[in-house]
Amino acid sequence: MTADSISQPSVLIIDDDAEIRYSLQRVLSARDYAVQTASSGREGIEMARSDPPEVIFLDNRMEGMTGIETLQHLRSASPRTMVILMTAFGTTQTAIEAMKFGAFDYIVKPFNIRKVLDLAGRAVQARRELESASTGYAPLLNSEDYQEGIVGESDAMREVFKRIGQVAASDVTVMITGESGTGKELVARCLWRHSLRQDRPFLAVNCAAIPENLIESELFGHEKGAFTGANVRHSGKFERCDGGTIFLDEIGDMALSTQTKILRAIQEGEIQRVGGSESISVDVRLIAATNRPLEQMVAEKSFREDLYYRLNVMRIALPPLRERAEDVPHLVDFILQRLGKERKSRVRQISRDALAELRCYPWPGNVRELENVIQRCSVIAQGEAILPSDLPSEIRAHARSLDSVSGESVEPSPDDAGPALDLTVAAAVTGLEGSDAGALSLEEAYDLIYRRVRETCDERILQKIEREMIARALNESGGNQVKTASLLGMTRATLRKRIDHYGLKY
C-alpha cells in the first residue's frame, strides 16, 4: 500500500470467506483502489500494523478472532484507519458494538455494490481529512493562556482583559454585560482571583433561578420562624461571604423589593435577615451581570435607577461570539484540551474544513453553544479529529448556504492577471479608488485583505483568491488533479469539490 496516497486509496479486506474477499477486491480494484486481503483477524492486524491502509473492510463473524475483537486491536495497530464492519446480521447489538469500538460504519451482507463504493469513498475522504487535520493544525495557545478559562486574541477580548486588569485590585462594584453564553461568570471569577479578596469566599447567585419569595432568604438569611418551614436560623450569602465577593448573575430578573435591600447593603454595608430586626454589618465586593437592557428597564421603572448607578460603577461588556470569529479556533483548542484532561477524550484536533464551518456560523448561543457542539462532536468523531461530517446539521446547512451565496457572487476568470486580481480584491475590501489601489504593493494588498477577513469573516474574499490559486495550479500541472492537489496541499477529494464549486475548466 505504498501507492500514491492521493491517486490510489488503499484498502484492506479482512474476511475468512475467499469468495467475499475476491468479490470485494474485484469491485474496489475496478474503481482504482489499491486492495490487499487477509483471511483472518490476526493476519489483518499484522498487515495493518506494518503498512496501515486508509480503509479496512472487516468481517464480523470469522473463525478464531471475531470482527469486534479484531477491531479493538486495530484501534492500537492502525488508529487512523477507517474500519467498516461487515456482518450478515444487522442487529442493534452489532451496530452498538461496532460504533462503541470505533468503527467508521457497518454494512450488512449481501452487499449492495453502490453502497460498498459509497462507504469506501466516504471513509477515504474522512481518513484524508483526518490526516490533513493532524498535519496542519496545531494548538494555538500555550498552557498559561488557559488558566483563567477566558480565551481570545481578538481586539474585543483584549479590551476585556485590559479592563479586568484595571479594576480587579480595587473594590469598586462591576457590572458585566453581554448576551447569554458569553462567559460573564468566568469574568467575575477572574476579577475575584486577581483581587485583594482572592483568599476570601466567592459566592455566585443566579437571580433568575431562585423564586422571588426565596431570594431574600438566600441572600440575607432568615430568623427561625420567619415563615413556614423556617425551623432554624439561616445565614444568607452576604453574611457567609463577609470579606469576600458576591456575584449576582442575571440581576435584571430581580424583584424591585429585593433591589431595595441590595441597594442598602451596598450603601450602608448592612443587611437584615428575613424576620429579624438586627442590622448585621457585612463587607462584600459586589459583581453583577445581566443580559437584559438595564437602561431601558430603568426608563420603564422595572429596575431601580439608584441601584443601576450603584452597580454600574465600572462596566465590562462581553462581545458575542459572532463578532469575534477569529477567536473560534482558540476556543475550540481550549475546549478540546479540557475535554482531553477531564473526560479522557481521544479527540484533540479539528480539520481545517470543519474549523472553517465553525468560524462562519453565527453562534446564537455564543461560547456556551460552541462548547456543547465540540462536546457532541468529540463523542461521535470516529478518529482523533473532528471532521465536517461530525458537525450538527444546522452548522453544515449554514455553511452550504454561504457557499451558495458566494458561488453566485464570485465571477473571476482563471485567465485574470495575478497582480490585477490582487489589487482588485484589495480595492473591493478597503473601498479604495482605482488610482489608490494601483499604488499598493502586493504585500500591502495582502495585509489589507487579511485584516478585512479577520474582521468580517467574509467568505467571498477568500473564495475569490482560492479560485485564482486553484486555476493557476491546474494550469501549471497541465490539468493533473493529483499534482494540483499536491501543489496546493489539499486532498484530491477536496480539490474536486472546489473545481466543481467554482466551475473551473482545464
C-alpha positions in Angstrom: 0.0 0.0 0.0 2.8 2.4 -0.9 0.9 3.8 -4.0 0.4 7.5 -4.3 -1.8 8.4 -1.3 -3.7 10.9 -3.4 -4.3 9.0 -6.7 -4.9 5.5 -5.3 -6.7 4.9 -2.0 -5.5 1.9 0.0 -8.0 -0.8 1.2 -7.5 -3.9 3.3 -10.2 -6.6 3.2 -10.3 -9.0 6.3 -12.6 -11.9 5.8 -12.3 -15.7 6.2 -14.6 -16.2 3.2 -12.4 -16.4 0.0 -15.4 -15.5 -2.2 -16.2 -12.4 -0.3 -12.5 -11.3 -0.5 -12.4 -11.9 -4.2 -15.7 -10.1 -4.9 -14.8 -7.0 -2.9 -11.3 -6.9 -4.3 -12.6 -7.0 -7.8 -15.2 -4.3 -7.3 -12.8 -1.9 -5.5 -9.8 -2.6 -7.8 -12.0 -1.6 -10.8 -12.5 1.8 -9.1 -8.8 2.4 -8.8 -8.4 1.3 -5.1 -5.1 -0.5 -4.1 -6.5 -3.6 -2.4 -4.9 -6.2 -0.2 -6.7 -9.1 1.6 -6.3 -11.1 4.8 -8.0 -14.3 5.7 -8.0 -13.8 9.5 -8.1 -11.1 12.1 -4.6 -11.8 13.3 -3.2 -11.6 9.7 -5.1 -8.4 9.1 -3.8 -6.8 12.3 -0.2 -7.6 11.3 -0.7 -6.2 7.8 -2.4 -3.0 9.2 0.4 -2.6 11.7 3.2 -2.9 9.1 1.6 -0.9 6.3 -1.6 1.0 7.6 -4.3 1.2 4.9 -6.7 4.1 4.7 -9.8 1.8 4.9 -10.4 -1.7 6.2 -13.5 -3.9 5.4 -13.7 -6.2 8.3 -16.0 -9.3 8.6 -17.7 -9.6 12.0 -18.0 -13.4 12.2 -14.8 -15.2 11.5 -13.2 -18.3 12.9 -10.7 -17.5 15.7 -10.7 -13.8 16.4 -14.1 -12.2 15.8 -14.5 -8.9 13.9 -15.3 -6.9 17.1 -12.1 -8.4 18.8 -10.1 -7.6 15.7 -11.5 -4.0 15.6 -10.3 -3.4 19.2 -6.8 -4.5 18.3 -6.8 -2.4 15.1 -7.5 0.7 17.2 -4.0 0.5 18.5 -2.3 -1.2 15.5 -3.6 1.4 13.0 -5.5 4.1 14.9 -6.2 6.4 11.9 -7.6 3.7 9.6 -11.3 3.9 8.9 -12.8 0.4 9.6 -16.1 -0.7 8.0 -17.6 -3.8 9.8 -19.3 -6.4 7.6 -22.0 -8.5 9.0 -24.7 -10.9 7.9 -26.8 -9.9 10.9 -27.7 -6.3 11.1 -28.8 -6.4 14.7 -29.0 -3.5 17.1 -26.3 -5.0 19.2 -23.9 -5.3 16.3 -24.4 -1.6 15.4 -23.8 -0.5 19.0 -20.7 -2.7 19.4 -19.2 -1.5 16.1 -19.6 2.2 16.9 -18.6 1.7 20.5 -15.2 0.4 19.5 -14.5 3.0 16.9 -15.8 1.6 13.5 -16.4 4.2 10.8 -19.6 2.4 9.8 -21.0 -1.1 9.2 -22.6 -2.8 6.2 -25.0 -5.7 6.0 -24.5 -8.7 3.7 -25.4 -9.4 1.0 -23.7 -6.3 -0.3 -25.2 -3.6 -2.4 -22.3 -2.6 -4.7 -23.3 1.0 -4.8 -23.3 1.2 -1.0 -19.9 -0.5 -0.8 -18.4 2.1 -3.1 -20.2 4.9 -1.4 -18.9 3.8 2.0 -15.4 3.3 0.7 -15.4 6.8 -0.8 -16.7 8.4 2.4 -14.2 6.5 4.5 -11.3 7.6 2.3 -12.4 11.2 2.4 -12.7 11.1 6.2 -9.3 9.4 6.5 -7.7 12.1 4.4 -9.4 14.9 6.2 -8.1 13.4 9.4 -4.6 13.4 8.0 -5.0 17.0 6.9 -6.1 17.9 10.5 -3.2 16.0 12.1 -0.5 17.6 9.9 -1.9 21.1 9.5 -3.5 22.0 12.8 -1.5 22.8 15.9 -2.6 24.1 19.3 -2.9 27.9 19.1 -2.4 28.8 22.8 0.1 28.0 25.5 -0.9 26.4 28.8 -0.8 29.7 30.7 -3.4 31.1 28.3 -5.9 28.6 29.6 -5.6 29.3 33.4 -8.5 31.8 33.5 -10.8 29.9 31.1 -11.4 33.2 29.2 -10.0 32.6 25.7 -9.4 35.0 22.8 -7.0 37.2 21.0 -9.5 39.4 19.1 -9.3 43.2 19.7 -12.6 43.0 21.6 -11.3 40.4 24.0 -8.1 42.2 24.5 -10.1 45.2 25.7 -11.9 42.9 28.2 -8.6 41.6 29.5 -7.3 45.2 29.9 -10.4 46.2 31.8 -10.2 43.2 34.1 -6.6 44.2 34.9 -7.6 47.8 35.6 -10.4 47.1 38.1 -9.5 43.7 39.6 -7.4 45.0 42.5 -9.9 47.7 43.6 -13.1 47.2 45.5 -15.4 49.0 43.1 -18.6 47.4 42.0 -18.5 46.0 38.5 -21.3 45.4 36.0 -20.7 42.7 33.4 -23.0 42.8 30.4 -23.4 40.5 27.4 -25.6 38.0 25.7 -26.3 34.7 27.4 -23.4 32.3 27.0 -20.7 34.8 26.5 -18.9 33.9 29.8 -19.9 36.5 32.3 -19.4 34.3 35.3 -15.9 33.4 34.1 -15.0 37.2 34.0 -16.5 37.6 37.5 -14.3 34.7 38.8 -11.3 36.2 37.1 -11.9 39.5 38.8 -12.1 37.7 42.2 -8.9 35.7 41.6 -6.9 38.8 40.8 -8.4 40.9 43.6 -7.2 41.6 47.1 -10.1 39.3 48.3 -8.8 36.2 46.5 -8.3 34.4 49.8 -11.8 35.1 50.9 -15.1 33.4 49.6 -16.6 33.8 46.2 -20.3 33.1 46.0 -22.4 33.1 42.8 -26.1 33.6 42.9 -28.3 33.2 39.8 -31.1 35.7 40.4 -33.3 34.2 37.6 -33.1 30.7 39.0 -34.4 31.4 42.6 -38.1 32.0 43.2 -39.0 35.6 44.2 -40.3 34.5 47.6 -37.0 32.8 48.4 -34.3 35.1 47.0 -34.3 37.4 50.0 -33.7 34.5 52.4 -31.0 33.2 50.0 -29.2 36.5 50.0 -29.8 37.9 53.5 -30.8 34.8 55.6 -33.8 34.4 57.9 -34.6 34.0 61.5 -36.2 30.9 63.0 -40.0 31.1 62.5 -39.8 33.9 59.9 -42.0 31.8 57.6 -43.4 28.3 57.2 -40.6 25.9 57.1 -38.0 28.2 58.7 -37.2 25.9 61.6 -33.7 27.2 62.2 -31.8 30.5 61.8 -30.2 30.6 58.3 -27.2 32.8 57.3 -27.5 34.2 53.8 -24.9 34.7 51.1 -24.0 38.2 52.2 -23.3 37.1 55.8 -21.4 34.0 54.8 -19.4 35.9 52.2 -18.2 38.6 54.6 -14.8 39.8 53.4 -15.3 38.1 50.1 -17.0 38.6 46.7 -20.6 38.1 45.7 -21.6 37.6 42.1 -25.2 38.4 41.3 -25.9 36.9 37.9 -29.0 38.0 35.8 -29.6 40.8 38.3 -32.1 42.3 35.8 -34.5 39.5 36.8 -34.5 40.6 40.5 -37.8 41.9 42.0 -38.0 45.6 43.0 -38.4 44.8 46.6 -35.2 42.8 46.7 -33.4 45.5 44.7 -34.1 47.9 47.6 -32.4 45.7 50.1 -29.4 45.2 47.7 -29.1 48.9 47.5 -29.0 49.3 51.3 -26.3 46.6 51.5 -24.2 48.4 49.1 -24.7 51.9 50.6 -24.7 51.1 54.3 -22.8 47.8 54.4 -25.6 46.4 56.4 -28.3 43.7 56.0 -31.2 42.3 58.0 -32.3 38.7 58.0 -35.8 38.0 56.9 -38.0 38.1 60.0 -35.3 39.9 62.0 -34.7 43.5 63.2 -31.0 43.3 63.9 -28.7 45.1 61.4 -25.7 43.0 60.5 -22.5 44.6 59.1 -21.1 43.0 56.0 -18.1 43.8 53.9 -18.5 42.3 50.5 -17.5 43.3 47.0 -20.4 43.1 44.5 -20.1 42.0 40.9 -23.3 41.9 38.9 -24.2 40.6 35.5 -27.1 40.8 33.1 -28.1 40.1 29.5 -31.0 42.5 29.7 -31.1 46.2 28.8 -31.0 47.8 32.2 -31.1 51.3 30.8 -34.4 50.6 29.1 -35.6 48.9 32.3 -34.8 51.9 34.3 -36.8 54.1 31.9 -39.7 51.6 32.2 -39.4 51.7 36.1 -38.8 48.0 36.2 -35.3 48.4 37.6 -34.3 51.0 40.3 -32.4 53.9 38.9 -30.3 54.4 42.0 -29.3 50.8 42.1 -28.4 50.9 38.5 -25.9 53.7 39.1 -24.5 51.9 42.2 -23.9 48.8 40.2 -22.6 50.4 37.0 -19.5 52.0 38.5 -17.3 50.0 36.2 -18.7 48.1 33.2 -17.2 45.2 31.3 -19.1 44.4 28.1 -18.5 41.0 26.6 -18.9 40.7 22.8 -21.0 38.0 21.2 -19.0 35.2 19.6 -20.3 36.2 16.1 -18.4 39.5 16.5 -15.1 37.8 17.3 -15.0 34.9 14.9 -11.2 34.9 14.9 -11.3 33.6 18.4 -13.2 30.4 17.4 -10.0 28.4 16.7 -8.6 29.3 20.1 -11.8 28.4 21.9 -12.0 25.1 20.0 -8.4 24.3 21.0 -9.2 25.2 24.6 -12.3 23.1 24.8 -10.6 20.0 23.2 -7.7 20.2 25.6 -10.0 20.5 28.5 -12.1 17.5 27.4 -8.9 15.5 26.9 -8.0 16.2 30.5 -11.3 15.9 32.2 -13.1 13.2 30.1 -10.1 11.5 28.6 -11.4 12.3 25.1 -9.2 11.0 22.3 -10.2 13.8 20.1 -7.6 16.6 20.2 -7.8 18.2 16.8 -10.2 19.5 14.2 -9.9 19.6 10.4 -9.4 22.8 8.5 -12.8 22.4 6.7 -14.7 21.8 10.0 -13.0 24.8 11.6 -13.9 27.0 8.7 -17.6 26.0 9.1 -17.5 26.7 12.8 -15.8 30.0 12.3 -18.6 31.4 10.0 -21.5 30.1 12.0 -23.4 33.0 13.8 -23.5 31.2 17.2 -26.8 32.5 18.7 -25.9 30.6 21.9 -22.3 32.1 21.9 -19.4 30.3 23.6 -21.8 28.0 25.6 -23.2 26.7 22.3 -19.8 26.2 20.8 -18.8 24.2 23.9 -21.8 22.0 23.6 -21.1 21.4 19.9 -17.5 20.4 20.5 -18.5 18.1 23.3 -21.0 16.4 21.0 -18.5 16.2 18.1 -15.9 14.7 20.4 -18.3 11.9 21.3 -19.3 10.9 17.7 -16.0 11.6 16.0 -14.5 8.3 14.6 -10.9 9.4 14.8 -8.6 11.7 16.5 -10.0 14.8 14.9 -13.4 16.5 14.3 -14.4 16.4 10.6 -17.1 18.3 8.8 -19.4 15.2 8.8 -19.3 15.3 12.7 -20.8 18.8 12.9 -24.5 19.4 13.6 -26.8 19.7 10.7 -27.6 23.4 11.3 -24.0 24.3 11.1 -23.4 22.3 7.9 -26.6 23.9 6.4 -25.4 27.4 7.2 -22.0 26.6 5.6 -23.8 25.4 2.5 -25.9 28.5 2.3 -22.8 30.6 2.5 -21.2 28.6 -0.3 -24.3 29.1 -2.4 -24.3 32.8 -1.9 -20.5 33.0 -2.5 -20.8 30.9 -5.6 -23.3 33.2 -7.1 -21.3 36.4 -6.5 -17.8 35.2 -7.3 -17.1 35.6 -11.0 -13.3 35.9 -11.5 -11.8 34.4 -14.7 -8.9 31.9 -14.4 -7.1 34.0 -17.0 -7.1 37.2 -14.9 -3.6 38.6 -14.3 -2.4 37.9 -10.8 -1.4 41.4 -9.6 -4.6 42.9 -11.2 -6.8 40.4 -9.3 -4.9 41.1 -6.1 -5.4 44.8 -6.4 -9.0 44.5 -7.4 -9.7 42.4 -4.3 -7.8 44.9 -2.1 -9.8 47.8 -3.6 -13.1 46.0 -3.1 -12.2 45.2 0.5 -10.9 48.6 1.5 -13.1 50.8 -0.7 -10.1 52.4 -2.3 -10.4 54.1 -5.7 -8.6 52.5 -8.6 -5.7 55.0 -8.5 -5.1 54.4 -4.8 -5.4 50.7 -5.2 -2.9 50.7 -8.0 -0.3 52.3 -5.7 -0.5 49.4 -3.3 2.3 46.8 -3.2 1.2 43.1 -3.2 2.3 42.8 0.5 0.2 45.8 1.4 -2.8 44.4 -0.5 -2.5 41.0 1.2 -2.2 42.7 4.6 -5.4 44.7 3.9 -7.2 41.6 2.8 -6.1 39.6 5.8 -7.2 42.2 8.2 -10.5 42.6 6.5 -11.1 38.8 6.5 -10.3 38.7 10.3 -12.8 41.5 11.0 -15.7 40.4 8.8 -15.3 36.6 8.3 -16.4 37.3 4.7 -16.1 34.1 2.8 -16.4 35.8 -0.6 -12.9 37.4 -0.2 -11.2 34.0 0.4 -13.3 32.4 -2.3 -12.1 34.9 -4.9 -8.5 34.3 -4.0 -8.9 30.5 -3.7 -10.4 30.2 -7.1 -7.5 32.0 -8.7 -4.9 29.8 -6.9 -6.6 26.6 -7.9 -6.8 27.8 -11.6 -3.1 28.7 -11.6 -2.2 25.3 -10.1 -4.3 23.4 -12.6 -2.6 25.4 -15.4 0.8 24.7 -14.0 0.1 20.9 -13.6 -1.5 20.6 -17.1 -4.8 19.8 -15.5 -3.5 16.8 -13.5 -5.6 16.8 -10.3 -3.1 14.7 -8.4 -0.3 17.2 -9.0 -2.6 20.1 -8.4 -3.8 18.8 -5.0 -0.1 18.2 -4.1 0.8 21.7 -5.1 -2.0 23.2 -3.0 -1.6 21.0 0.0 -5.2 19.6 -0.2 -6.7 16.2 -0.8 -7.9 15.2 -4.2 -11.5 14.9 -3.0 -11.4 18.5 -1.7 -9.9 19.7 -4.9 -12.6 18.1 -7.0 -15.3 19.7 -4.8 -13.6 23.1 -5.2 -13.3 22.7 -9.0 -17.0 21.9 -9.3 -17.9 24.7 -6.9 -16.1 27.3 -9.0 -17.0 25.8 -12.4 -13.3 25.6 -13.4 -12.4 24.2 -16.8 -9.0 22.9 -17.7 
